[in-house]
Amino acid sequence: MPYAHITGWGMAVPNRILTNAELESMVATNDEWIVARTGIRERRIVRAGETSSTLAVEAAWKALGCANLKPNELDLIICSTSTPEHIFPATACLVQDKLGANKAGAFDLLAACTGFIYALNMGAQAIRSGSIKSVLVIGTETLSRFVNWQDRNTCILFGDGAGAFVLQANQEFGGILASVLHSDGSGGDLLSVPAGGSKHPASEATIRSGMHFIHMDGREVFRFATRVMAQATREVIGAAGLQIQDIRWIIPHQANLRIIEAAARGLKVPLEKFIINIERYGNTSTASIPIAICEAVADGRLKAGDKIVLTAFGAGLTWGALAAQWSGPLPVVRKLRPAFYRILARLRSLMRRLRLRLEGWIWGRDKA
Ligand SMILES: CC(C)(COP(=O)(O)OP(=O)(O)OC[C@H]1O[C@@H](n2cnc3c(N)ncnc32)[C@H](O)[C@@H]1OP(=O)(O)O)[C@@H](O)C(=O)NCCC(=O)NCCS
């Protein structure tokens, strides 16, 4: 049975930085309160033209470059997001087209901030089954488009960004070792975007009442998070047949520094075992774990052979954890040039669009 190794990774965040000081001029808050209660100092926010798929594609090109994998060698694209570009088509399909990954299946997965763990699990299981060889797993969010910038309970927390991993089949031990996934829909109303779906389709009334924004019961979510993060971490370490002392790094969902501190206390491990970058990005939901991992690899903290645990919680409610052995990229056989494939993908997409239009026109003319 092949293992699913993480052979490529990449991240993308918007250039625009929104600081706590700027938020002070938007809502009744202050830098001191935000830092003390959340650990966040600044977050990245998309500009016009930047979307969940543009961030995803940027991260994906980096991951493919790192893995030296051509887009048309991908078998599957799983895009985890709570802020898709549309209800449909799936953001994963937009990414598939922009990459020119013409042999890949593509779908979106929604498990909120736990989504990247769910998506990695699904991708790894598909590889372990032997049915496919390579998967692109993406976590991408543009939460700033769903935040009510007059609601100080939520607008200070969230940021935008994306992270992508390439998973590849490999007979050697390593990669994704175990995962645990949980949910409890009875807490669905604690964190939601109530309107815009089939229950409350967008209307003048839903917009007037702000139902298209993120609604959150912060205290209840906080209580839930502090309970489940350590619990899921312990569970997955057991499922992988490991002990906590075997784990080099824990990479938590970056929602609130106090929640991460509570998890460290619950696990009786020092906070230094956790990779934390919440101060610079805020809560980027499903993208927060891959972004933290990309930074830890870039600065040399995370090394080949390290055993790691990813742990997250989020809307749904969902929570889960995943244990992995970091493998690093496979030996380079040939260097991939993402810029070349980017141009190729654009041309192919254009050709496909033209062909569809032409076929439609011929069909219409024949019918007439
Ligand atoms: C949202 C959160 C930071 C609030 O922190 P908290 O310590 O629980 O704060 P509380 O909600 O108890 O509010 C304390 C006070 O600060 C006030 N307050 C809330 N937001 C504020 C802000 N941005 N600036 C200043 N004061 C604020 C409240 O109104 C309240 O005032 P009151 O006591 O006069 O009523 C915290 O509950 C949290 O992080 N929850 C989890 C959210 C989360 O992770 N969501 C994403 C899940 S993936």
The ligand as an ORCA input file, in Angstrom:
! r2SCAN-3c Opt
* xyz 0 1
  C     -13.880     36.670     20.041
  C     -12.947     36.598     21.238
  C     -11.588     37.108     20.862
  C     -13.499     37.512     22.326
  O     -12.636     37.461     23.453
  P     -13.246     37.258     24.906
  O     -12.143     37.304     25.855
  O     -14.089     35.995     24.862
  O     -14.134     38.517     25.043
  P     -15.669     38.591     25.408
  O     -16.506     38.141     24.241
  O     -15.877     37.883     26.716
  O     -15.839     40.146     25.590
  C     -15.217     40.843     26.649
  C     -15.529     42.301     26.497
  O     -14.762     42.839     25.400
  C     -15.629     43.482     24.492
  N     -15.114     43.327     23.139
  C     -15.454     42.395     22.224
  N     -14.750     42.598     21.090
  C     -13.968     43.655     21.303
  C     -13.024     44.340     20.525
  N     -12.737     43.957     19.268
  N     -12.392     45.395     21.059
  C     -12.639     45.801     22.307
  N     -13.536     45.183     23.105
  C     -14.190     44.133     22.607
  C     -16.973     42.823     24.675
  O     -18.015     43.639     24.253
  C     -16.988     42.580     26.160
  O     -17.345     43.741     26.796
  P     -18.380     43.677     28.042
  O     -17.689     42.848     29.074
  O     -18.542     45.109     28.390
  O     -19.621     43.045     27.498
  C     -12.845     35.165     21.814
  O     -14.059     34.793     22.423
  C     -12.489     34.144     20.769
  O     -11.423     34.162     20.209
  N     -13.402     33.196     20.502
  C     -13.153     32.187     19.500
  C     -13.428     32.750     18.141
  C     -12.855     31.915     17.040
  O     -11.825     31.346     17.172
  N     -13.570     31.891     15.910
  C     -13.134     31.205     14.771
  C     -13.239     29.753     14.938
  S     -12.426     28.926     13.679
*
